[in-house]
């Protein structure tokens, strides 16, 4: 049981991001694609913030390249997805 807790604690940043992505998938499956896209963008922004504030070891699987590249790429991608989700005309949908 201690091994499971240690593994969860070690991978907590990526698990948090995956939970947010699963919520987004739930919105998309419920035919709320704009909300789903918005939440996916938020997941990328959250991943970027976590990568920024955590050390390389604590970031775990969020650490792919250098900290500057990871944070910049996640911020640009997440911000763009959020902006697109907010700016698209709903045409009667959510």
C-alpha positions as CSV (number, residue, x, y, z in Angstrom):
1,X,0.0,0.0,0.0
2,X,2.9,2.4,0.7
3,X,4.2,1.7,-2.8
4,X,0.9,2.8,-4.3
5,X,0.9,6.0,-2.3
6,X,4.5,6.7,-3.2
7,X,3.7,6.2,-6.9
8,X,0.6,8.4,-6.8
9,X,2.5,11.2,-5.0
10,X,5.4,10.9,-7.5
11,X,3.0,11.1,-10.5
12,X,0.5,13.6,-9.0
13,X,1.2,16.4,-11.5
14,X,0.4,14.3,-14.5
15,X,-2.5,12.6,-12.8
16,X,-4.1,16.0,-12.1
17,X,-3.7,17.0,-15.7
18,X,-5.1,13.7,-16.9
19,X,-8.2,14.1,-14.6
20,X,-8.8,17.5,-16.2
21,X,-8.5,16.0,-19.6
22,X,-11.0,13.3,-18.7
23,X,-13.5,15.9,-17.6
24,X,-13.0,17.6,-21.0
25,X,-13.6,14.3,-22.7
26,X,-16.8,13.9,-20.7
27,X,-18.0,17.4,-21.9
28,X,-17.2,16.4,-25.5
29,X,-19.1,13.1,-25.2
30,X,-22.0,15.0,-23.7
31,X,-22.1,17.1,-26.9
32,X,-20.6,20.2,-25.2
33,X,-17.6,20.4,-27.5
34,X,-16.9,24.1,-26.8
35,X,-16.7,23.5,-23.0
36,X,-14.6,20.4,-23.7
37,X,-12.2,22.4,-25.8
38,X,-12.0,25.1,-23.2
39,X,-11.2,22.5,-20.4
40,X,-8.6,20.9,-22.6
41,X,-6.9,24.3,-23.0
42,X,-7.1,24.8,-19.3
43,X,-5.4,21.4,-18.8
44,X,-2.5,22.5,-20.9
45,X,-2.3,25.8,-19.0
46,X,-2.4,23.9,-15.7
47,X,0.4,21.6,-17.0
48,X,2.5,24.6,-17.9
49,X,2.0,26.2,-14.5
50,X,2.9,23.0,-12.7
51,X,6.0,22.6,-14.9
52,X,6.9,26.2,-14.0
53,X,6.6,25.9,-10.2
54,X,7.8,22.3,-9.7
55,X,11.4,21.1,-9.8
56,X,12.4,18.8,-12.6
57,X,12.2,15.8,-10.3
58,X,8.8,16.8,-8.8
59,X,7.3,17.5,-12.3
60,X,7.8,13.9,-13.2
61,X,6.3,13.1,-16.6
62,X,5.6,16.8,-17.3
63,X,9.3,17.4,-17.7
64,X,10.0,16.6,-21.4
65,X,12.5,19.2,-22.5
66,X,13.9,22.2,-20.8
67,X,11.7,24.0,-18.4
68,X,11.5,27.1,-20.5
69,X,10.5,25.2,-23.6
70,X,7.9,23.1,-21.8
71,X,6.3,26.1,-20.1
72,X,6.3,28.2,-23.2
73,X,4.9,25.5,-25.4
74,X,2.2,24.5,-22.9
75,X,1.2,28.2,-22.4
76,X,1.0,28.9,-26.1
77,X,-0.9,25.7,-27.0
78,X,-3.3,26.0,-23.9
79,X,-3.8,29.7,-24.4
80,X,-4.6,29.2,-28.1
81,X,-7.1,26.5,-27.4
82,X,-8.8,28.5,-24.7
83,X,-9.0,31.6,-27.0
84,X,-10.4,29.5,-29.9
85,X,-13.0,27.9,-27.6
86,X,-14.1,31.3,-26.3
87,X,-14.1,33.1,-29.6
88,X,-15.9,30.5,-31.8
89,X,-19.5,31.5,-32.5
90,X,-21.7,28.9,-30.7
91,X,-24.4,28.7,-33.4
92,X,-26.9,27.5,-30.9
93,X,-24.6,25.0,-29.2
94,X,-22.5,25.1,-26.0
